[in-house]
Amino acid sequence: MKILVTNDDGIFAEGLWALVKELENIAQVIVVAPDMERSATGTAVTLRQPLRVQRVRPMVPGIETYSVEGTPADSVILALGKLIKNKIDLVVSGINQGPNLGNDVLISGTVGAALQGYLHGSPALAISIEAGDNLYLDNAAKLAALLAKKIDSHALSTNIFLNVNLPNLPLAQIKGIKITRLASESHINTVEERHDGKQAYYWLVRHQINKNAERESDIGAIEQGNISITPLHTNLSNRNLPPITDSLCSELWQELQRQ
């Protein structure tokens, strides 16, 4: 199995390399990621300036690694179009430090990168964890590896695009894994007016999770202490049955606890 790993936090982000370290145990991993943080760039691609790519020394030895002077979406397009010669079996974007829930997936660079993998015919995962001082990145990395193995064994469809979010908790405090839908709300919904001493300016503010979110939504699942897996579609009005079942979620949860 060959896996492309990318992110929107930049090539040297801790979450990316925690993910790589786990995935290299089950697959050949190639990293192509932005040269710096490119959060909240969504699906943006660079059309009016050159894209420069540099091969860099990996933080996990032996991993083919490239940094891109562009967006997360640029990174995946370049990886699949030029940098990687043979077929990629899976694109994984993350581990993002901060959740990507509800309507915020539309501006998420993490989700935007995974979307490009899906549009190019690969199964794709976007994986994020709640922000915090001490991140439990191992939980997210191990879950990504379990999902990758399910895709490789065809227990999950290869025509799949999943948005995965974890609460920032020890595994023993996480209640389980839930299949969810996107909440109909955004966390970036407040504008503050500030002043730098010379002139006024505006600042977009990200709010905390809504404690009154519906239980079946991704925000509701995280608030309840569960892992959220949301199937996404390029057809935003898609109402088909989810490609991942409750029984498979239970199986994943049991396997994750045994790690």
C-alpha atoms as an extended CHARMM CRD file, in Angstrom:
* protein
*
       259  EXT
         1         1  MET       CA              0.0000000000        0.0000000000        0.0000000000  PROA      1               0.0000000000
         2         2  LYS       CA              1.2610000000        3.4830000000       -0.8770000000  PROA      2               0.0000000000
         3         3  ILE       CA             -0.0290000000        6.4660000000        1.1240000000  PROA      3               0.0000000000
         4         4  LEU       CA              0.3630000000       10.1810000000        0.4230000000  PROA      4               0.0000000000
         5         5  VAL       CA              0.4040000000       12.2470000000        3.6270000000  PROA      5               0.0000000000
         6         6  THR       CA             -0.1840000000       15.9970000000        3.6440000000  PROA      6               0.0000000000
         7         7  ASN       CA             -1.6190000000       18.6880000000        5.9200000000  PROA      7               0.0000000000
         8         8  ASP       CA             -2.3390000000       22.4050000000        6.2730000000  PROA      8               0.0000000000
         9         9  ASP       CA             -0.1560000000       23.0310000000        9.3560000000  PROA      9               0.0000000000
        10        10  GLY       CA              3.0700000000       22.8660000000        7.3740000000  PROA      10              0.0000000000
        11        11  ILE       CA              5.7970000000       20.3700000000        6.5610000000  PROA      11              0.0000000000
        12        12  PHE       CA              7.3210000000       20.3350000000       10.0560000000  PROA      12              0.0000000000
        13        13  ALA       CA              4.0720000000       20.0940000000       12.0520000000  PROA      13              0.0000000000
        14        14  GLU       CA              4.1090000000       17.6210000000       14.9180000000  PROA      14              0.0000000000
        15        15  GLY       CA              0.7910000000       16.0720000000       13.8960000000  PROA      15              0.0000000000
        16        16  LEU       CA              1.9580000000       15.2550000000       10.3880000000  PROA      16              0.0000000000
        17        17  TRP       CA              4.9880000000       13.3490000000       11.6210000000  PROA      17              0.0000000000
        18        18  ALA       CA              3.0560000000       11.4970000000       14.3220000000  PROA      18              0.0000000000
        19        19  LEU       CA              0.8200000000       10.3080000000       11.4940000000  PROA      19              0.0000000000
        20        20  VAL       CA              3.7470000000        9.3430000000        9.2630000000  PROA      20              0.0000000000
        21        21  LYS       CA              5.4420000000        7.4140000000       12.0590000000  PROA      21              0.0000000000
        22        22  GLU       CA              2.3490000000        5.2390000000       12.5250000000  PROA      22              0.0000000000
        23        23  LEU       CA              1.4830000000        4.7930000000        8.8420000000  PROA      23              0.0000000000
        24        24  GLU       CA              4.9860000000        3.7220000000        7.8490000000  PROA      24              0.0000000000
        25        25  ASN       CA              4.3970000000        0.5430000000        9.8660000000  PROA      25              0.0000000000
        26        26  ILE       CA              1.7480000000       -0.5830000000        7.3710000000  PROA      26              0.0000000000
        27        27  ALA       CA              2.5820000000        1.1510000000        4.0890000000  PROA      27              0.0000000000
        28        28  GLN       CA              5.0340000000        3.0360000000        1.9240000000  PROA      28              0.0000000000
        29        29  VAL       CA              4.5610000000        6.6850000000        2.8700000000  PROA      29              0.0000000000
        30        30  ILE       CA              5.3580000000        9.7940000000        0.8340000000  PROA      30              0.0000000000
        31        31  VAL       CA              4.9690000000       13.2900000000        2.3090000000  PROA      31              0.0000000000
        32        32  VAL       CA              4.0870000000       16.3270000000        0.1990000000  PROA      32              0.0000000000
        33        33  ALA       CA              2.9480000000       19.2810000000        2.3000000000  PROA      33              0.0000000000
        34        34  PRO       CA              2.9750000000       23.0930000000        2.3970000000  PROA      34              0.0000000000
        35        35  ASP       CA              6.2430000000       24.7640000000        3.3910000000  PROA      35              0.0000000000
        36        36  MET       CA              4.4450000000       26.7180000000        6.1300000000  PROA      36              0.0000000000
        37        37  GLU       CA              1.0920000000       26.8350000000        7.8900000000  PROA      37              0.0000000000
        38        38  ARG       CA             -1.7700000000       27.2990000000        5.4200000000  PROA      38              0.0000000000
        39        39  SER       CA             -4.7750000000       26.8770000000        7.6750000000  PROA      39              0.0000000000
        40        40  ALA       CA             -8.2610000000       27.9550000000        6.5570000000  PROA      40              0.0000000000
        41        41  THR       CA             -7.2890000000       27.9590000000        2.8680000000  PROA      41              0.0000000000
        42        42  GLY       CA            -10.0370000000       25.4740000000        2.0110000000  PROA      42              0.0000000000
        43        43  THR       CA             -9.8740000000       24.2110000000       -1.5670000000  PROA      43              0.0000000000
        44        44  ALA       CA             -7.7460000000       27.1170000000       -2.8230000000  PROA      44              0.0000000000
        45        45  VAL       CA             -5.3130000000       26.3800000000       -5.6560000000  PROA      45              0.0000000000
        46        46  THR       CA             -2.5510000000       28.6210000000       -7.0060000000  PROA      46              0.0000000000
        47        47  LEU       CA             -3.1790000000       29.7310000000      -10.5870000000  PROA      47              0.0000000000
        48        48  ARG       CA             -1.2920000000       33.0070000000      -11.0970000000  PROA      48              0.0000000000
        49        49  GLN       CA              2.1740000000       32.3510000000       -9.7250000000  PROA      49              0.0000000000
        50        50  PRO       CA              4.7440000000       29.5540000000       -9.9650000000  PROA      50              0.0000000000
        51        51  LEU       CA              4.7420000000       26.6680000000       -7.5180000000  PROA      51              0.0000000000
        52        52  ARG       CA              8.1800000000       25.7640000000       -6.1930000000  PROA      52              0.0000000000
        53        53  VAL       CA              8.9030000000       22.3820000000       -4.6560000000  PROA      53              0.0000000000
        54        54  GLN       CA             11.8720000000       21.4000000000       -2.5330000000  PROA      54              0.0000000000
        55        55  ARG       CA             12.9010000000       17.9690000000       -1.3400000000  PROA      55              0.0000000000
        56        56  VAL       CA             13.5500000000       18.2180000000        2.3960000000  PROA      56              0.0000000000
        57        57  ARG       CA             15.1120000000       16.0900000000        5.0950000000  PROA      57              0.0000000000
        58        58  PRO       CA             12.3370000000       14.0660000000        6.7410000000  PROA      58              0.0000000000
        59        59  MET       CA             11.6780000000       14.0630000000       10.4770000000  PROA      59              0.0000000000
        60        60  VAL       CA             11.1260000000       10.3010000000       10.1930000000  PROA      60              0.0000000000
        61        61  PRO       CA             14.1630000000        8.7260000000        8.4840000000  PROA      61              0.0000000000
        62        62  GLY       CA             13.6870000000        7.1670000000        5.0690000000  PROA      62              0.0000000000
        63        63  ILE       CA             10.4720000000        8.9840000000        4.1180000000  PROA      63              0.0000000000
        64        64  GLU       CA             10.4150000000       10.6740000000        0.6900000000  PROA      64              0.0000000000
        65        65  THR       CA              9.4550000000       14.2390000000        1.6070000000  PROA      65              0.0000000000
        66        66  TYR       CA              8.6810000000       17.4060000000       -0.3720000000  PROA      66              0.0000000000
        67        67  SER       CA              7.6690000000       20.9130000000        0.7220000000  PROA      67              0.0000000000
        68        68  VAL       CA              5.4920000000       23.0410000000       -1.5570000000  PROA      68              0.0000000000
        69        69  GLU       CA              5.3060000000       26.8390000000       -1.6750000000  PROA      69              0.0000000000
        70        70  GLY       CA              1.5490000000       26.6670000000       -2.0020000000  PROA      70              0.0000000000
        71        71  THR       CA             -1.7090000000       25.5120000000       -0.4720000000  PROA      71              0.0000000000
        72        72  PRO       CA             -2.6270000000       22.0510000000        0.8220000000  PROA      72              0.0000000000
        73        73  ALA       CA             -4.6640000000       21.4700000000       -2.3390000000  PROA      73              0.0000000000
        74        74  ASP       CA             -1.6350000000       22.4940000000       -4.4580000000  PROA      74              0.0000000000
        75        75  SER       CA              0.4560000000       19.9430000000       -2.5780000000  PROA      75              0.0000000000
        76        76  VAL       CA             -1.8410000000       17.0530000000       -3.4370000000  PROA      76              0.0000000000
        77        77  ILE       CA             -2.2990000000       18.1230000000       -7.0590000000  PROA      77              0.0000000000
        78        78  LEU       CA              1.4840000000       18.3270000000       -7.5130000000  PROA      78              0.0000000000
        79        79  ALA       CA              2.0610000000       15.0480000000       -5.6990000000  PROA      79              0.0000000000
        80        80  LEU       CA             -0.4250000000       13.0940000000       -7.7930000000  PROA      80              0.0000000000
        81        81  GLY       CA              0.3030000000       14.9120000000      -11.0540000000  PROA      81              0.0000000000
        82        82  LYS       CA              4.1200000000       15.1240000000      -11.0600000000  PROA      82              0.0000000000
        83        83  LEU       CA              6.0310000000       14.0960000000       -7.9500000000  PROA      83              0.0000000000
        84        84  ILE       CA              4.7510000000       10.5350000000       -7.4700000000  PROA      84              0.0000000000
        85        85  LYS       CA              5.0820000000        8.2860000000      -10.4800000000  PROA      85              0.0000000000
        86        86  ASN       CA              3.0420000000        5.2490000000       -9.4330000000  PROA      86              0.0000000000
        87        87  LYS       CA             -0.5220000000        4.9640000000       -8.1830000000  PROA      87              0.0000000000
        88        88  ILE       CA             -1.3690000000        6.1890000000       -4.6930000000  PROA      88              0.0000000000
        89        89  ASP       CA             -3.7250000000        3.9370000000       -2.7210000000  PROA      89              0.0000000000
        90        90  LEU       CA             -4.7740000000        6.4920000000       -0.1050000000  PROA      90              0.0000000000
        91        91  VAL       CA             -4.4370000000       10.2030000000        0.7020000000  PROA      91              0.0000000000
        92        92  VAL       CA             -4.3810000000       11.1620000000        4.3850000000  PROA      92              0.0000000000
        93        93  SER       CA             -4.4280000000       14.8170000000        5.4530000000  PROA      93              0.0000000000
        94        94  GLY       CA             -3.5380000000       15.7270000000        9.0540000000  PROA      94              0.0000000000
        95        95  ILE       CA             -3.2330000000       15.3540000000       11.9270000000  PROA      95              0.0000000000
        96        96  ASN       CA             -4.6870000000       18.8410000000       12.2070000000  PROA      96              0.0000000000
        97        97  GLN       CA             -4.2470000000       20.5690000000       15.5650000000  PROA      97              0.0000000000
        98        98  GLY       CA             -7.7820000000       21.8090000000       16.0220000000  PROA      98              0.0000000000
        99        99  PRO       CA            -11.1330000000       20.3400000000       14.9510000000  PROA      99              0.0000000000
       100       100  ASN       CA            -12.6730000000       20.5790000000       11.4920000000  PROA      100             0.0000000000
       101       101  LEU       CA            -16.3890000000       20.3270000000       12.1740000000  PROA      101             0.0000000000
       102       102  GLY       CA            -19.6890000000       21.5350000000       10.7670000000  PROA      102             0.0000000000
       103       103  ASN       CA            -19.6190000000       24.1750000000        8.0630000000  PROA      103             0.0000000000
       104       104  ASP       CA            -15.9460000000       24.8380000000        8.8380000000  PROA      104             0.0000000000
       105       105  VAL       CA            -15.0000000000       21.9000000000        6.5880000000  PROA      105             0.0000000000
       106       106  LEU       CA            -15.6800000000       24.2440000000        3.6610000000  PROA      106             0.0000000000
       107       107  ILE       CA            -12.7360000000       26.4520000000        4.6580000000  PROA      107             0.0000000000
       108       108  SER       CA            -10.4970000000       23.7430000000        6.0980000000  PROA      108             0.0000000000
       109       109  GLY       CA             -7.1650000000       23.2870000000        4.3510000000  PROA      109             0.0000000000
       110       110  THR       CA             -6.9660000000       19.8130000000        5.9040000000  PROA      110             0.0000000000
       111       111  VAL       CA            -10.2560000000       18.7800000000        4.3100000000  PROA      111             0.0000000000
       112       112  GLY       CA             -9.4140000000       20.6520000000        1.0890000000  PROA      112             0.0000000000
       113       113  ALA       CA             -6.2450000000       18.5850000000        0.6550000000  PROA      113             0.0000000000
       114       114  ALA       CA             -8.1010000000       15.3020000000        1.2200000000  PROA      114             0.0000000000
       115       115  LEU       CA            -10.7470000000       16.4360000000       -1.2630000000  PROA      115             0.0000000000
       116       116  GLN       CA             -8.1350000000       16.7380000000       -4.0030000000  PROA      116             0.0000000000
       117       117  GLY       CA             -7.0880000000       13.1440000000       -3.3790000000  PROA      117             0.0000000000
       118       118  TYR       CA            -10.7040000000       12.0260000000       -3.6580000000  PROA      118             0.0000000000
       119       119  LEU       CA            -11.2630000000       14.0420000000       -6.8350000000  PROA      119             0.0000000000
       120       120  HSD       CA             -8.2030000000       12.3470000000       -8.3430000000  PROA      120             0.0000000000
       121       121  GLY       CA             -9.6450000000        8.9040000000       -7.6960000000  PROA      121             0.0000000000
       122       122  SER       CA             -8.0580000000        7.9540000000       -4.3640000000  PROA      122             0.0000000000
       123       123  PRO       CA             -9.7920000000        7.1860000000       -1.0810000000  PROA      123             0.0000000000
       124       124  ALA       CA             -9.1110000000       10.0800000000        1.2740000000  PROA      124             0.0000000000
       125       125  LEU       CA             -9.1050000000       10.8220000000        4.9880000000  PROA      125             0.0000000000
       126       126  ALA       CA             -8.9590000000       14.1830000000        6.7410000000  PROA      126             0.0000000000
       127       127  ILE       CA             -8.0780000000       13.6920000000       10.3940000000  PROA      127             0.0000000000
       128       128  SER       CA             -8.0840000000       16.2950000000       13.1640000000  PROA      128             0.0000000000
       129       129  ILE       CA             -7.9130000000       16.4920000000       16.9390000000  PROA      129             0.0000000000
       130       130  GLU       CA             -9.2630000000       19.0910000000       19.3390000000  PROA      130             0.0000000000
       131       131  ALA       CA             -6.7330000000       21.7560000000       20.2470000000  PROA      131             0.0000000000
       132       132  GLY       CA             -5.0630000000       21.5820000000       23.6420000000  PROA      132             0.0000000000
       133       133  ASP       CA             -1.8120000000       21.9170000000       25.5290000000  PROA      133             0.0000000000
       134       134  ASN       CA             -1.0110000000       18.1880000000       25.4780000000  PROA      134             0.0000000000
       135       135  LEU       CA             -2.2610000000       16.5710000000       22.2900000000  PROA      135             0.0000000000
       136       136  TYR       CA             -3.0880000000       12.8590000000       22.2340000000  PROA      136             0.0000000000
       137       137  LEU       CA             -1.8150000000       12.5020000000       18.6810000000  PROA      137             0.0000000000
       138       138  ASP       CA             -1.2000000000        8.7580000000       19.0190000000  PROA      138             0.0000000000
       139       139  ASN       CA             -4.9490000000        8.0860000000       19.1600000000  PROA      139             0.0000000000
       140       140  ALA       CA             -5.5020000000        9.8890000000       15.8610000000  PROA      140             0.0000000000
       141       141  ALA       CA             -2.4840000000        8.2970000000       14.1920000000  PROA      141             0.0000000000
       142       142  LYS       CA             -3.5030000000        4.7740000000       15.2310000000  PROA      142             0.0000000000
       143       143  LEU       CA             -7.0750000000        5.3080000000       14.0570000000  PROA      143             0.0000000000
       144       144  ALA       CA             -5.7970000000        6.5590000000       10.6840000000  PROA      144             0.0000000000
       145       145  ALA       CA             -3.7090000000        3.3870000000       10.3510000000  PROA      145             0.0000000000
       146       146  LEU       CA             -6.7090000000        1.1990000000       11.2220000000  PROA      146             0.0000000000
       147       147  LEU       CA             -8.8480000000        2.9480000000        8.6210000000  PROA      147             0.0000000000
       148       148  ALA       CA             -6.0500000000        2.5840000000        6.0590000000  PROA      148             0.0000000000
       149       149  LYS       CA             -5.9350000000       -1.1600000000        6.6930000000  PROA      149             0.0000000000
       150       150  LYS       CA             -9.7300000000       -1.3920000000        6.3030000000  PROA      150             0.0000000000
       151       151  ILE       CA             -9.4700000000        0.3560000000        2.9360000000  PROA      151             0.0000000000
       152       152  ASP       CA             -6.5630000000       -1.8360000000        1.8440000000  PROA      152             0.0000000000
       153       153  SER       CA             -8.4910000000       -5.0150000000        2.7330000000  PROA      153             0.0000000000
       154       154  HSD       CA            -11.6770000000       -3.6710000000        1.0530000000  PROA      154             0.0000000000
       155       155  ALA       CA            -13.5790000000       -3.7640000000        4.3480000000  PROA      155             0.0000000000
       156       156  LEU       CA            -14.2010000000       -0.1140000000        3.4760000000  PROA      156             0.0000000000
       157       157  SER       CA            -14.9740000000        1.1520000000       -0.0030000000  PROA      157             0.0000000000
       158       158  THR       CA            -12.0720000000        2.5860000000       -1.9800000000  PROA      158             0.0000000000
       159       159  ASN       CA            -14.4930000000        5.2880000000       -3.1590000000  PROA      159             0.0000000000
       160       160  ILE       CA            -14.5480000000        7.0170000000        0.1970000000  PROA      160             0.0000000000
       161       161  PHE       CA            -13.9070000000       10.4900000000        1.6170000000  PROA      161             0.0000000000
       162       162  LEU       CA            -14.0110000000       10.7020000000        5.4120000000  PROA      162             0.0000000000
       163       163  ASN       CA            -13.6580000000       13.5920000000        7.8250000000  PROA      163             0.0000000000
       164       164  VAL       CA            -12.4060000000       12.2350000000       11.1610000000  PROA      164             0.0000000000
       165       165  ASN       CA            -12.2780000000       14.2610000000       14.3800000000  PROA      165             0.0000000000
       166       166  LEU       CA            -11.1010000000       13.1390000000       17.8120000000  PROA      166             0.0000000000
       167       167  PRO       CA            -11.5710000000       14.7100000000       21.2360000000  PROA      167             0.0000000000
       168       168  ASN       CA             -8.2610000000       15.5680000000       22.8720000000  PROA      168             0.0000000000
       169       169  LEU       CA             -8.5860000000       12.9530000000       25.5920000000  PROA      169             0.0000000000
       170       170  PRO       CA             -6.7360000000        9.8510000000       26.7490000000  PROA      170             0.0000000000
       171       171  LEU       CA             -8.1330000000        6.8040000000       24.9640000000  PROA      171             0.0000000000
       172       172  ALA       CA             -9.6030000000        5.5000000000       28.2320000000  PROA      172             0.0000000000
       173       173  GLN       CA            -11.7790000000        8.6240000000       28.4620000000  PROA      173             0.0000000000
       174       174  ILE       CA            -13.1110000000        8.4470000000       24.8860000000  PROA      174             0.0000000000
       175       175  LYS       CA            -16.5450000000        6.8140000000       24.7610000000  PROA      175             0.0000000000
       176       176  GLY       CA            -16.4940000000        5.3710000000       21.2580000000  PROA      176             0.0000000000
       177       177  ILE       CA            -16.7130000000        6.0900000000       17.5220000000  PROA      177             0.0000000000
       178       178  LYS       CA            -19.8210000000        7.5920000000       15.9420000000  PROA      178             0.0000000000
       179       179  ILE       CA            -20.8720000000        8.0010000000       12.3150000000  PROA      179             0.0000000000
       180       180  THR       CA            -22.0340000000       11.5920000000       12.0630000000  PROA      180             0.0000000000
       181       181  ARG       CA            -23.2580000000       14.2750000000        9.7350000000  PROA      181             0.0000000000
       182       182  LEU       CA            -21.9500000000       17.7980000000        9.5070000000  PROA      182             0.0000000000
       183       183  ALA       CA            -23.4640000000       20.2140000000       11.9870000000  PROA      183             0.0000000000
       184       184  SER       CA            -25.1710000000       23.1950000000       10.3840000000  PROA      184             0.0000000000
       185       185  GLU       CA            -22.9820000000       25.7670000000       12.0580000000  PROA      185             0.0000000000
       186       186  SER       CA            -19.5280000000       27.2830000000       12.0720000000  PROA      186             0.0000000000
       187       187  HSD       CA            -17.1340000000       28.0470000000       14.9130000000  PROA      187             0.0000000000
       188       188  ILE       CA            -15.7360000000       31.0570000000       13.0880000000  PROA      188             0.0000000000
       189       189  ASN       CA            -18.8100000000       33.2130000000       13.3500000000  PROA      189             0.0000000000
       190       190  THR       CA            -17.8160000000       36.3350000000       15.2840000000  PROA      190             0.0000000000
       191       191  VAL       CA            -16.0020000000       39.4540000000       14.1660000000  PROA      191             0.0000000000
       192       192  GLU       CA            -14.2400000000       41.6310000000       16.7370000000  PROA      192             0.0000000000
       193       193  GLU       CA            -13.1730000000       45.1970000000       16.0700000000  PROA      193             0.0000000000
       194       194  ARG       CA             -9.7410000000       46.0360000000       17.4550000000  PROA      194             0.0000000000
       195       195  HSD       CA             -7.3080000000       48.9430000000       17.2720000000  PROA      195             0.0000000000
       196       196  ASP       CA             -3.5220000000       48.8930000000       16.8770000000  PROA      196             0.0000000000
       197       197  GLY       CA             -3.0410000000       52.4710000000       18.1130000000  PROA      197             0.0000000000
       198       198  LYS       CA             -3.1420000000       53.9220000000       14.6000000000  PROA      198             0.0000000000
       199       199  GLN       CA             -6.2490000000       52.5040000000       12.9910000000  PROA      199             0.0000000000
       200       200  ALA       CA             -9.0760000000       50.0390000000       13.5200000000  PROA      200             0.0000000000
       201       201  TYR       CA             -8.9750000000       46.5190000000       12.1460000000  PROA      201             0.0000000000
       202       202  TYR       CA            -11.1240000000       43.3970000000       12.3410000000  PROA      202             0.0000000000
       203       203  TRP       CA            -10.3930000000       39.9280000000       13.7360000000  PROA      203             0.0000000000
       204       204  LEU       CA            -12.3520000000       36.7390000000       13.0040000000  PROA      204             0.0000000000
       205       205  VAL       CA            -12.9030000000       34.7620000000       16.1990000000  PROA      205             0.0000000000
       206       206  ARG       CA            -13.2460000000       30.9940000000       16.5260000000  PROA      206             0.0000000000
       207       207  HSD       CA            -15.7260000000       29.9800000000       19.2230000000  PROA      207             0.0000000000
       208       208  GLN       CA            -15.7630000000       26.8400000000       21.3490000000  PROA      208             0.0000000000
       209       209  ILE       CA            -17.9030000000       23.8290000000       20.4650000000  PROA      209             0.0000000000
       210       210  ASN       CA            -21.6370000000       24.4290000000       20.8270000000  PROA      210             0.0000000000
       211       211  LYS       CA            -22.7930000000       22.3910000000       23.8150000000  PROA      211             0.0000000000
       212       212  ASN       CA            -26.3440000000       22.3530000000       22.4110000000  PROA      212             0.0000000000
       213       213  ALA       CA            -25.4120000000       20.7630000000       19.0750000000  PROA      213             0.0000000000
       214       214  GLU       CA            -27.5310000000       17.8220000000       17.9150000000  PROA      214             0.0000000000
       215       215  ARG       CA            -26.1960000000       14.4970000000       19.1650000000  PROA      215             0.0000000000
       216       216  GLU       CA            -26.0800000000       12.9960000000       15.6600000000  PROA      216             0.0000000000
       217       217  SER       CA            -23.8390000000       15.7780000000       14.3390000000  PROA      217             0.0000000000
       218       218  ASP       CA            -20.0450000000       15.8230000000       14.3190000000  PROA      218             0.0000000000
       219       219  ILE       CA            -19.9690000000       18.6470000000       16.8770000000  PROA      219             0.0000000000
       220       220  GLY       CA            -22.4160000000       16.7650000000       19.0790000000  PROA      220             0.0000000000
       221       221  ALA       CA            -20.3000000000       13.5940000000       18.9670000000  PROA      221             0.0000000000
       222       222  ILE       CA            -17.1370000000       15.4310000000       20.0100000000  PROA      222             0.0000000000
       223       223  GLU       CA            -18.9740000000       17.2600000000       22.8000000000  PROA      223             0.0000000000
       224       224  GLN       CA            -20.1490000000       13.8760000000       24.1190000000  PROA      224             0.0000000000
       225       225  GLY       CA            -16.5710000000       12.5650000000       24.1750000000  PROA      225             0.0000000000
       226       226  ASN       CA            -16.8110000000       10.4160000000       21.0360000000  PROA      226             0.0000000000
       227       227  ILE       CA            -14.7170000000       10.1830000000       17.9060000000  PROA      227             0.0000000000
       228       228  SER       CA            -16.6350000000       11.5370000000       14.8960000000  PROA      228             0.0000000000
       229       229  ILE       CA            -16.3880000000       10.0060000000       11.4270000000  PROA      229             0.0000000000
       230       230  THR       CA            -18.3220000000       11.9610000000        8.8080000000  PROA      230             0.0000000000
       231       231  PRO       CA            -18.6000000000       10.6500000000        5.2330000000  PROA      231             0.0000000000
       232       232  LEU       CA            -18.2440000000       13.5730000000        2.8220000000  PROA      232             0.0000000000
       233       233  HSD       CA            -19.2560000000       13.8550000000       -0.8300000000  PROA      233             0.0000000000
       234       234  THR       CA            -18.4070000000       16.1300000000       -3.7060000000  PROA      234             0.0000000000
       235       235  ASN       CA            -22.1570000000       16.3300000000       -4.2990000000  PROA      235             0.0000000000
       236       236  LEU       CA            -23.0780000000       18.3810000000       -1.2390000000  PROA      236             0.0000000000
       237       237  SER       CA            -26.7230000000       17.2950000000       -1.4760000000  PROA      237             0.0000000000
       238       238  ASN       CA            -25.8670000000       13.5560000000       -1.4100000000  PROA      238             0.0000000000
       239       239  ARG       CA            -28.2420000000       11.6730000000        0.8670000000  PROA      239             0.0000000000
       240       240  ASN       CA            -27.1290000000        8.1030000000        0.1710000000  PROA      240             0.0000000000
       241       241  LEU       CA            -26.4540000000        5.6660000000        2.9810000000  PROA      241             0.0000000000
       242       242  PRO       CA            -23.0550000000        6.2180000000        4.6160000000  PROA      242             0.0000000000
       243       243  PRO       CA            -20.2430000000        3.9540000000        3.3580000000  PROA      243             0.0000000000
       244       244  ILE       CA            -19.2090000000        3.1500000000        6.9220000000  PROA      244             0.0000000000
       245       245  THR       CA            -21.5150000000        1.2410000000        9.2630000000  PROA      245             0.0000000000
       246       246  ASP       CA            -22.1620000000        1.2370000000       13.0000000000  PROA      246             0.0000000000
       247       247  SER       CA            -20.8010000000       -2.3040000000       13.2390000000  PROA      247             0.0000000000
       248       248  LEU       CA            -17.5580000000       -1.2720000000       11.5560000000  PROA      248             0.0000000000
       249       249  CYS       CA            -17.2710000000        1.6690000000       13.9720000000  PROA      249             0.0000000000
       250       250  SER       CA            -17.6150000000       -0.7710000000       16.8850000000  PROA      250             0.0000000000
       251       251  GLU       CA            -14.9440000000       -2.9940000000       15.3460000000  PROA      251             0.0000000000
       252       252  LEU       CA            -12.5890000000       -0.0390000000       14.8770000000  PROA      252             0.0000000000
       253       253  TRP       CA            -13.1700000000        1.0810000000       18.4670000000  PROA      253             0.0000000000
       254       254  GLN       CA            -12.3250000000       -2.3630000000       19.8280000000  PROA      254             0.0000000000
       255       255  GLU       CA             -9.1700000000       -2.5670000000       17.6920000000  PROA      255             0.0000000000
       256       256  LEU       CA             -8.0700000000        0.9270000000       18.7160000000  PROA      256             0.0000000000
       257       257  GLN       CA             -8.4130000000        0.0120000000       22.3840000000  PROA      257             0.0000000000
       258       258  ARG       CA             -6.1490000000       -2.9940000000       21.8160000000  PROA      258             0.0000000000
       259       259  GLN       CA             -3.3450000000       -0.8930000000       20.3070000000  PROA      259             0.0000000000
